Amino acid sequence: MHAQPLQNDPLLTEQQAADMLGIKPTTLQVWRCNQRYPLAYIKIGRNVRYRASAVQKFLDLRTVAA
């Protein structure tokens, strides 16, 4: 398995991911706790980070074609 360089797939803070999704960071916290949506995240100690590609994939999977 090859890891992507961070410059090509940056790690987003909880606030940055929430901004990208148009929601509050507390909503992401609830989703993680309840496992409501399969949005992959990374735990580094107490810090939570999201790969930009994971957030984009999450959005792509929820895009409804008209």
Secondary structure, 3 states (H helix, E strand, C coil): CCCCCCCCCCEECHHHHHHHHCCCHHHHHHHHHHCCCCCCCEEECCEEEEEHHHHHHHHHHCCCCC
